[in-house]
Amino acid sequence: MTPAPHLPLAQQIAALDRLGDSLVPSLARASFAAILLMYFWTSGLTKFDGPFTPSLGAYAQIFPRTMEAAGYDLGQMGTLRWAIVLAGSWAEMVLPALIVLGLATRLSALGMIGFVAVQSLSDIIGHTAGPETIGAWFDASAEALILDQRTLWLFLLVVLVVKGAGPLSLDRLILRHRAGGLGG
């Protein structure tokens, strides 16, 4: 769908817009898969001792100050913290997979935006990240782990919330099937 040079400018721009509607969300999902999928899965796998048993490390990552105050005694964490840690740990595994598959993409990307926000707050408040880790926008450095990197992560996720998964996705396949596009 490359714009033909003989078409009026408005038609060429419209053709590029249509191409962007397919290309941008597909590239956002591919970028997420290439850059962030294994990051989240590797981190998520460290958080389980069983399907419903969060690891000590999961509690320490999500509630660092509480764990330290409790002497790293899981018995003092309670049911609410167990549920939060378990839900967060599963979200870290399931939501990225759904995004890469393009299934419930908008909702999954919205969930990941919340996850990254909580992750960042936990790093800043709970783990007391320093200024070099937090970083600052509009400075000369693009290396800070929180403001610089996670802003780019959030941009990919916002693209998926706004644009959806793109044409190569389970969302699109389901939509076509519901519309009768696959013989049913």
LUMLUMRO-356843 format. One record per residue: x, y negated, z of N, C-alpha, C, CB in turn; residue number from 1. Coordinates in nm, 2 decimals. Glycine has a CB too. Layout:
N
      n_x      n_y      n_z     ca_x     ca_y     ca_z      c_x      c_y      c_z     cb_x     cb_y     cb_z   resi
        X        Y        Z        X        Y        Z        X        Y        Z        X        Y        Z    NUM
...
REM end
This chain:
184
      n_x      n_y      n_z     ca_x     ca_y     ca_z      c_x      c_y      c_z     cb_x     cb_y     cb_z   resi
     0.08     0.12     0.00     0.00     0.00     0.00     0.09    -0.12     0.00    -0.09     0.00     0.12      1
     0.19    -0.12    -0.08     0.28    -0.24    -0.10     0.21    -0.35    -0.18     0.41    -0.20    -0.16      2
     0.21    -0.47    -0.14     0.14    -0.57    -0.21     0.20    -0.59    -0.35     0.14    -0.71    -0.14      3
     0.11    -0.60    -0.45     0.16    -0.62    -0.59     0.20    -0.77    -0.61     0.06    -0.57    -0.69      4
     0.31    -0.79    -0.68     0.35    -0.93    -0.70     0.25    -1.02    -0.77     0.48    -0.94    -0.76      5
     0.16    -0.96    -0.86     0.07    -1.04    -0.94    -0.06    -1.07    -0.86     0.03    -0.96    -1.06      6
    -0.08    -1.02    -0.74    -0.20    -1.05    -0.66    -0.18    -1.19    -0.60    -0.23    -0.95    -0.56      7
    -0.30    -1.26    -0.58    -0.29    -1.39    -0.51    -0.24    -1.37    -0.37    -0.43    -1.45    -0.51      8
    -0.18    -1.47    -0.31    -0.12    -1.46    -0.18    -0.21    -1.41    -0.08    -0.06    -1.60    -0.14      9
    -0.34    -1.46    -0.08    -0.43    -1.42     0.02    -0.46    -1.27     0.02    -0.57    -1.49     0.00     10
    -0.46    -1.21    -0.10    -0.48    -1.07    -0.12    -0.35    -0.99    -0.07    -0.51    -1.03    -0.26     11
    -0.24    -1.05    -0.10    -0.11    -0.98    -0.05    -0.11    -0.98     0.10     0.01    -1.06    -0.11     12
    -0.15    -1.09     0.16    -0.15    -1.10     0.31    -0.25    -1.00     0.37    -0.18    -1.24     0.36     13
    -0.37    -0.99     0.30    -0.47    -0.90     0.35    -0.42    -0.75     0.34    -0.60    -0.91     0.27     14
    -0.35    -0.72     0.23    -0.29    -0.59     0.22    -0.19    -0.56     0.33    -0.23    -0.57     0.08     15
    -0.10    -0.66     0.36     0.00    -0.64     0.47    -0.07    -0.62     0.60     0.09    -0.76     0.47     16
    -0.18    -0.70     0.62    -0.26    -0.68     0.75    -0.31    -0.54     0.76    -0.37    -0.78     0.75     17
    -0.37    -0.49     0.65    -0.42    -0.35     0.65    -0.31    -0.25     0.68    -0.49    -0.32     0.52     18
    -0.19    -0.27     0.62    -0.08    -0.18     0.64    -0.04    -0.19     0.79     0.04    -0.22     0.55     19
    -0.04    -0.31     0.84     0.00    -0.33     0.98    -0.09    -0.26     1.08     0.00    -0.48     1.02     20
    -0.22    -0.26     1.04    -0.32    -0.19     1.13    -0.29    -0.04     1.15    -0.46    -0.21     1.07     21
    -0.23     0.02     1.05    -0.18     0.16     1.05    -0.04     0.17     1.11    -0.20     0.22     0.92     22
     0.04     0.09     1.06     0.19     0.10     1.09     0.22     0.06     1.23     0.27     0.02     0.99     23
     0.17    -0.05     1.28     0.21    -0.10     1.41     0.18     0.00     1.52     0.14    -0.23     1.44     24
     0.05     0.05     1.53     0.03     0.14     1.64     0.10     0.28     1.63    -0.12     0.17     1.65     25
     0.12     0.32     1.50     0.20     0.44     1.48     0.35     0.42     1.53     0.20     0.49     1.33     26
     0.40     0.31     1.49     0.54     0.28     1.53     0.55     0.26     1.69     0.59     0.16     1.46     27
     0.45     0.20     1.75     0.45     0.19     1.89     0.45     0.32     1.96     0.32     0.10     1.94     28
     0.36     0.42     1.91     0.36     0.55     1.97     0.49     0.62     1.94     0.25     0.63     1.91     29
     0.55     0.61     1.82     0.68     0.68     1.79     0.79     0.62     1.88     0.71     0.66     1.64     30
     0.79     0.49     1.90     0.89     0.42     1.99     0.87     0.47     2.13     0.88     0.27     1.98     31
     0.75     0.48     2.18     0.72     0.52     2.31     0.78     0.67     2.33     0.57     0.52     2.34     32
     0.75     0.75     2.23     0.80     0.89     2.24     0.95     0.90     2.24     0.74     0.97     2.12     33
     1.01     0.82     2.15     1.16     0.82     2.14     1.23     0.77     2.26     1.20     0.75     2.01     34
     1.17     0.67     2.32     1.24     0.59     2.43     1.20     0.63     2.57     1.23     0.45     2.40     35
     1.07     0.65     2.58     1.01     0.66     2.72     0.96     0.79     2.76     0.91     0.56     2.74     36
     0.92     0.88     2.67     0.85     1.00     2.70     0.94     1.09     2.80     0.82     1.08     2.58     37
     1.06     1.11     2.76     1.15     1.20     2.84     1.19     1.13     2.97     1.27     1.24     2.76     38
     1.20     1.00     2.97     1.22     0.92     3.09     1.12     0.95     3.19     1.23     0.77     3.06     39
     0.99     0.94     3.15     0.88     0.96     3.25     0.87     1.11     3.28     0.75     0.91     3.19     40
     0.88     1.20     3.19     0.87     1.34     3.22     0.98     1.38     3.31     0.87     1.42     3.09     41
     1.10     1.34     3.28     1.22     1.38     3.37     1.19     1.33     3.51     1.35     1.32     3.32     42
     1.15     1.21     3.53     1.12     1.15     3.66     1.00     1.22     3.72     1.09     1.00     3.65     43
     0.90     1.25     3.64     0.78     1.32     3.69     0.81     1.46     3.74     0.67     1.33     3.59     44
     0.89     1.53     3.67     0.92     1.67     3.71     1.00     1.68     3.85     1.01     1.74     3.61     45
     1.07     1.57     3.89     1.13     1.57     4.01     1.04     1.55     4.13     1.24     1.46     4.02     46
     0.91     1.52     4.10     0.82     1.48     4.20     0.73     1.60     4.25     0.73     1.37     4.16     47
     0.75     1.72     4.20     0.67     1.83     4.23     0.74     1.94     4.30     0.60     1.88     4.11     48
     0.69     2.00     4.41     0.73     2.13     4.46     0.63     2.23     4.42     0.75     2.12     4.61     49
     0.52     2.20     4.37     0.41     2.28     4.32     0.31     2.19     4.26     0.35     2.37     4.44     50
     0.21     2.25     4.19     0.11     2.17     4.12     0.03     2.07     4.21     0.01     2.25     4.05     51
     0.02     2.10     4.34    -0.05     2.01     4.43     0.03     1.98     4.55    -0.18     2.08     4.48     52
     0.17     2.00     4.53     0.26     1.97     4.64     0.37     1.87     4.59     0.33     2.10     4.69     53
     0.35     1.74     4.63     0.45     1.65     4.59     0.58     1.67     4.67     0.40     1.50     4.62     54
     0.69     1.65     4.60     0.82     1.67     4.67     0.85     1.56     4.77     0.93     1.68     4.56     55
     0.95     1.58     4.85     1.00     1.48     4.94     1.04     1.36     4.86     1.11     1.53     5.03     56
     1.11     1.38     4.75     1.16     1.27     4.67     1.05     1.19     4.61     1.24     1.32     4.56     57
     0.93     1.25     4.58     0.82     1.17     4.53     0.77     1.07     4.64     0.70     1.27     4.49     58
     0.76     1.12     4.76     0.72     1.03     4.87     0.82     0.92     4.88     0.70     1.10     5.00     59
     0.95     0.96     4.88     1.06     0.86     4.90     1.06     0.75     4.79     1.19     0.93     4.91     60
     1.03     0.80     4.67     1.02     0.70     4.55     0.90     0.61     4.56     1.03     0.77     4.42     61
     0.79     0.66     4.60     0.67     0.58     4.60     0.64     0.50     4.72     0.55     0.67     4.57     62
     0.68     0.56     4.84     0.67     0.49     4.97     0.80     0.49     5.04     0.56     0.56     5.06     63
     0.90     0.42     4.99     1.04     0.43     5.05     1.05     0.38     5.19     1.13     0.36     4.96     64
     0.99     0.27     5.22     1.00     0.22     5.35     0.92     0.30     5.45     0.95     0.07     5.36     65
     0.80     0.35     5.41     0.72     0.43     5.50     0.80     0.56     5.53     0.59     0.46     5.44     66
     0.86     0.62     5.43     0.93     0.75     5.45     1.05     0.73     5.54     0.98     0.80     5.32     67
     1.12     0.62     5.52     1.23     0.59     5.61     1.19     0.57     5.75     1.31     0.46     5.56     68
     1.08     0.50     5.77     1.03     0.47     5.91     0.98     0.60     5.97     0.91     0.37     5.90     69
     0.93     0.70     5.89     0.89     0.83     5.94     1.00     0.93     5.96     0.77     0.88     5.86     70
     1.12     0.89     5.93     1.23     0.98     5.94     1.22     1.09     5.83     1.24     1.04     6.07     71
     1.16     1.06     5.72     1.14     1.15     5.61     1.06     1.28     5.65     1.28     1.19     5.55     72
     0.97     1.26     5.74     0.89     1.37     5.79     0.75     1.36     5.71     0.86     1.36     5.94     73
     0.73     1.45     5.62     0.61     1.46     5.54     0.49     1.47     5.62     0.62     1.57     5.44     74
     0.50     1.53     5.74     0.38     1.55     5.82     0.32     1.42     5.87     0.42     1.63     5.94     75
     0.40     1.31     5.86     0.35     1.18     5.90     0.29     1.10     5.79     0.46     1.10     5.97     76
     0.28     1.15     5.67     0.24     1.08     5.55     0.08     1.07     5.54     0.29     1.14     5.43     77
     0.01     1.17     5.58    -0.13     1.17     5.58    -0.19     1.20     5.44    -0.18     1.03     5.62     78
    -0.32     1.22     5.44    -0.40     1.26     5.32    -0.40     1.15     5.22    -0.54     1.30     5.36     79
    -0.42     1.03     5.26    -0.43     0.92     5.16    -0.30     0.91     5.08    -0.46     0.79     5.22     80
    -0.18     0.91     5.15    -0.05     0.90     5.08    -0.03     1.02     5.00     0.06     0.88     5.19     81
    -0.07     1.14     5.04    -0.05     1.26     4.96    -0.13     1.24     4.83    -0.11     1.38     5.04     82
    -0.25     1.19     4.84    -0.34     1.18     4.72    -0.28     1.07     4.63    -0.48     1.13     4.76     83
    -0.22     0.97     4.68    -0.16     0.86     4.60    -0.04     0.92     4.53    -0.13     0.74     4.68     84
     0.05     0.99     4.60     0.17     1.04     4.54     0.14     1.15     4.44     0.26     1.10     4.65     85
     0.04     1.23     4.47     0.00     1.34     4.37    -0.06     1.28     4.25    -0.10     1.43     4.44     86
    -0.15     1.18     4.26    -0.21     1.12     4.14    -0.10     1.04     4.06    -0.32     1.02     4.19     87
    -0.01     0.97     4.13     0.09     0.90     4.06     0.19     1.00     3.98     0.17     0.81     4.15     88
     0.22     1.11     4.05     0.31     1.20     3.99     0.25     1.27     3.87     0.35     1.31     4.09     89
     0.12     1.31     3.88     0.05     1.36     3.76     0.03     1.26     3.65    -0.08     1.42     3.80     90
     0.00     1.14     3.69    -0.01     1.03     3.59     0.12     1.01     3.51    -0.05     0.90     3.65     91
     0.23     1.02     3.58     0.36     1.01     3.51     0.39     1.12     3.41     0.47     1.01     3.62     92
     0.32     1.23     3.42     0.34     1.34     3.33     0.23     1.34     3.22     0.33     1.47     3.40     93
     0.10     1.32     3.26    -0.01     1.33     3.17    -0.02     1.21     3.08    -0.14     1.35     3.25     94
    -0.02     1.09     3.13    -0.05     0.97     3.05     0.05     0.96     2.93    -0.04     0.85     3.13     95
     0.18     0.98     2.95     0.28     0.97     2.84     0.25     1.08     2.73     0.42     0.99     2.88     96
     0.21     1.20     2.78     0.18     1.30     2.68     0.05     1.26     2.60     0.15     1.44     2.75     97
    -0.05     1.21     2.66    -0.17     1.17     2.59    -0.13     1.06     2.49    -0.27     1.12     2.69     98
    -0.05     0.96     2.53    -0.01     0.86     2.43     0.06     0.91     2.31     0.08     0.75     2.51     99
     0.15     1.00     2.33     0.23     1.06     2.22     0.14     1.14     2.13     0.34     1.15     2.27    100
     0.04     1.21     2.19    -0.06     1.29     2.11    -0.16     1.20     2.04    -0.13     1.39     2.20    101
    -0.17     1.08     2.09    -0.27     0.99     2.04    -0.41     1.03     2.08    -0.27     0.98     1.89    102
    -0.43     1.07     2.21    -0.55     1.12     2.26    -0.59     1.03     2.38    -0.55     1.27     2.30    103
    -0.71     0.97     2.37    -0.75     0.87     2.47    -0.64     0.77     2.49    -0.78     0.94     2.61    104
    -0.59     0.72     2.37    -0.47     0.64     2.37    -0.49     0.50     2.44    -0.43     0.61     2.23    105
    -0.60     0.44     2.41    -0.63     0.31     2.47    -0.63     0.32     2.63    -0.75     0.24     2.42    106
    -0.71     0.41     2.68    -0.72     0.43     2.82    -0.59     0.48     2.88    -0.83     0.54     2.85    107
    -0.52     0.57     2.81    -0.39     0.62     2.86    -0.29     0.50     2.87    -0.34     0.73     2.77    108
    -0.28     0.42     2.77    -0.19     0.31     2.76    -0.23     0.21     2.88    -0.19     0.23     2.63    109
    -0.36     0.19     2.90    -0.40     0.10     3.01    -0.35     0.16     3.14    -0.55     0.08     3.01    110
    -0.37     0.29     3.16    -0.32     0.36     3.28    -0.17     0.34     3.30    -0.36     0.50     3.28    111
    -0.10     0.35     3.19     0.05     0.34     3.19     0.09     0.20     3.23     0.11     0.38     3.06    112
     0.01     0.10     3.18     0.04    -0.04     3.22     0.03    -0.05     3.37    -0.06    -0.14     3.15    113
    -0.08     0.00     3.43    -0.09     0.00     3.58     0.02     0.08     3.64    -0.22     0.07     3.62    114
     0.06     0.19     3.59     0.17     0.27     3.64     0.30     0.19     3.64     0.19     0.40     3.56    115
     0.33     0.13     3.53     0.46     0.05     3.52     0.45    -0.07     3.62     0.48     0.00     3.38    116
     0.34    -0.13     3.64     0.32    -0.24     3.73     0.35    -0.19     3.88     0.18    -0.30     3.73    117
     0.29    -0.08     3.91     0.31    -0.02     4.05     0.46     0.02     4.06     0.22     0.10     4.07    118
     0.51     0.09     3.96     0.65     0.13     3.96     0.74     0.01     3.99     0.69     0.20     3.83    119
     0.72    -0.10     3.92     0.80    -0.22     3.93     0.79    -0.28     4.07     0.76    -0.32     3.82    120
     0.67    -0.29     4.12     0.65    -0.34     4.25     0.71    -0.25     4.36     0.50    -0.35     4.29    121
     0.71    -0.12     4.34     0.77    -0.03     4.43     0.92    -0.05     4.43     0.74     0.12     4.40    122
     0.98    -0.07     4.31     1.12    -0.10     4.30     1.16    -0.23     4.36     1.17    -0.10     4.15    123
     1.08    -0.34     4.34     1.11    -0.47     4.39     1.09    -0.48     4.54     1.03    -0.57     4.32    124
     0.97    -0.43     4.59     0.94    -0.45     4.73     0.99    -0.33     4.81     0.78    -0.46     4.75    125
     0.95    -0.21     4.77     0.99    -0.09     4.85     1.14    -0.06     4.85     0.91     0.03     4.80    126
     1.20    -0.06     4.73     1.34    -0.03     4.72     1.43    -0.16     4.73     1.37     0.04     4.59    127
     1.37    -0.27     4.75     1.43    -0.40     4.76     1.54    -0.42     4.65     1.50    -0.42     4.90    128
     1.49    -0.41     4.53     1.58    -0.43     4.41     1.64    -0.57     4.42     1.51    -0.41     4.28    129
     1.76    -0.59     4.39     1.83    -0.72     4.39     1.80    -0.80     4.26     1.98    -0.70     4.41    130
     1.85    -0.92     4.26     1.82    -1.01     4.15     1.88    -0.96     4.02     1.88    -1.15     4.17    131
     2.00    -0.89     4.02     2.06    -0.83     3.90     1.97    -0.72     3.84     2.20    -0.78     3.93    132
     1.90    -0.65     3.92     1.81    -0.54     3.87     1.68    -0.60     3.83     1.79    -0.44     3.98    133
     1.63    -0.70     3.90     1.50    -0.76     3.87     1.52    -0.84     3.74     1.45    -0.85     3.98    134
     1.62    -0.92     3.73     1.65    -1.00     3.62     1.56    -1.13     3.61     1.62    -0.92     3.49    135
     1.56    -1.20     3.50     1.48    -1.32     3.48     1.46    -1.33     3.33     1.56    -1.44     3.54    136
     1.34    -1.38     3.30     1.31    -1.41     3.16     1.38    -1.54     3.12     1.16    -1.42     3.14    137
     1.40    -1.55     2.99     1.45    -1.67     2.93     1.60    -1.70     2.98     1.36    -1.79     2.96    138
     1.67    -1.60     3.02     1.81    -1.62     3.05     1.90    -1.56     2.94     1.84    -1.55     3.19    139
     2.03    -1.56     2.96     2.12    -1.52     2.85     2.14    -1.36     2.85     2.25    -1.58     2.87    140
     2.08    -1.29     2.95     2.10    -1.15     2.96     1.97    -1.08     2.93     2.15    -1.11     3.10    141
     1.98    -0.97     2.86     1.87    -0.89     2.82     1.88    -0.75     2.89     1.85    -0.87     2.67    142
     1.96    -0.74     2.99     2.00    -0.61     3.05     1.92    -0.57     3.18     2.14    -0.61     3.08    143
     1.85    -0.66     3.24     1.78    -0.63     3.36     1.68    -0.52     3.35     1.71    -0.76     3.42    144
     1.68    -0.43     3.44     1.60    -0.31     3.43     1.45    -0.34     3.45     1.64    -0.21     3.54    145
     1.42    -0.44     3.53     1.27    -0.46     3.55     1.21    -0.56     3.46     1.26    -0.51     3.70    146
     1.24    -0.69     3.47     1.18    -0.79     3.39     1.21    -0.77     3.24     1.21    -0.93     3.43    147
     1.33    -0.75     3.20     1.36    -0.74     3.06     1.31    -0.61     3.00     1.51    -0.74     3.04    148
     1.35    -0.49     3.05     1.31    -0.36     2.99     1.16    -0.34     3.00     1.39    -0.25     3.06    149
     1.11    -0.36     3.12     0.97    -0.32     3.14     0.87    -0.42     3.07     0.94    -0.32     3.28    150
     0.92    -0.54     3.04     0.84    -0.63     2.95     0.82    -0.57     2.81     0.90    -0.77     2.94    151
     0.93    -0.51     2.76     0.92    -0.44     2.63     0.84    -0.32     2.64     1.07    -0.41     2.58    152
     0.85    -0.24     2.75     0.76    -0.13     2.76     0.61    -0.17     2.76     0.79    -0.05     2.90    153
     0.58    -0.27     2.84     0.45    -0.32     2.84     0.40    -0.37     2.71     0.43    -0.43     2.95    154
     0.48    -0.43     2.63     0.45    -0.48     2.50     0.40    -0.36     2.41     0.56    -0.55     2.43    155
     0.48    -0.25     2.41     0.44    -0.13     2.34     0.30    -0.08     2.38     0.54    -0.02     2.36    156
     0.28    -0.08     2.51     0.15    -0.03     2.57     0.04    -0.12     2.54     0.16    -0.01     2.72    157
     0.06    -0.25     2.54    -0.05    -0.35     2.50    -0.09    -0.33     2.36     0.00    -0.50     2.53    158
     0.01    -0.31     2.27    -0.02    -0.28     2.13    -0.12    -0.17     2.12     0.11    -0.25     2.05    159
    -0.09    -0.06     2.20    -0.18     0.06     2.19    -0.32     0.03     2.25    -0.11     0.17     2.26    160
    -0.33    -0.05     2.35    -0.46    -0.09     2.41    -0.54    -0.17     2.30    -0.44    -0.17     2.54    161
    -0.47    -0.26     2.24    -0.54    -0.35     2.14    -0.57    -0.28     2.01    -0.46    -0.47     2.12    162
    -0.47    -0.21     1.96    -0.48    -0.15     1.82    -0.53     0.00     1.82    -0.35    -0.16     1.75    163
    -0.52     0.07     1.93    -0.55     0.21     1.93    -0.43     0.29     1.88    -0.67     0.24     1.84    164
    -0.45     0.42     1.86    -0.34     0.51     1.83    -0.28     0.51     1.69    -0.38     0.65     1.86    165
    -0.36     0.46     1.60    -0.32     0.46     1.46    -0.37     0.58     1.38    -0.17     0.46     1.45    166
    -0.34     0.60     1.26    -0.40     0.70     1.17    -0.35     0.84     1.20    -0.38     0.67     1.03    167
    -0.23     0.86     1.25    -0.18     0.99     1.28    -0.20     1.02     1.43    -0.03     1.00     1.24    168
    -0.32     1.05     1.47    -0.35     1.07     1.61    -0.47     1.16     1.63    -0.37     0.94     1.68    169
    -0.48     1.22     1.74    -0.60     1.30     1.77    -0.72     1.21     1.79    -0.58     1.38     1.90    170
    -0.70     1.09     1.84    -0.81     0.99     1.84    -0.88     0.97     1.71    -0.77     0.86     1.90    171
    -0.80     0.95     1.60    -0.85     0.93     1.47    -0.91     1.06     1.42    -0.74     0.89     1.37    172
    -0.85     1.17     1.44    -0.91     1.30     1.40    -1.05     1.32     1.46    -0.82     1.42     1.44    173
    -1.06     1.29     1.59    -1.19     1.31     1.66    -1.29     1.21     1.60    -1.17     1.28     1.81    174
    -1.25     1.09     1.58    -1.34     0.98     1.52    -1.39     1.03     1.38    -1.27     0.85     1.51    175
    -1.30     1.08     1.30    -1.34     1.13     1.17    -1.44     1.24     1.18    -1.22     1.17     1.09    176
    -1.41     1.33     1.27    -1.50     1.45     1.29    -1.64     1.41     1.34    -1.44     1.55     1.39    177
    -1.64     1.31     1.43    -1.77     1.26     1.48    -1.85     1.19     1.37    -1.75     1.17     1.60    178
    -1.78     1.12     1.28    -1.84     1.05     1.17    -1.88     1.14     1.05    -1.75     0.94     1.12    179
    -1.85     1.27     1.07    -1.88     1.37     0.97    -1.78     1.38     0.86    -2.01     1.33     0.91    180
    -1.66     1.32     0.88    -1.56     1.32     0.78    -1.48     1.45     0.76    -1.46     1.22     0.81    181
    -1.51     1.55     0.85    -1.44     1.68     0.83    -1.54     1.79     0.81    -1.36     1.71     0.96    182
    -1.65     1.76     0.73    -1.74     1.86     0.70    -1.84     1.89     0.81    -1.68     1.98     0.65    183
    -1.85     1.81     0.91    -1.94     1.85     1.02    -2.00     1.73     1.07    -1.87     1.92     1.12    184
REM end
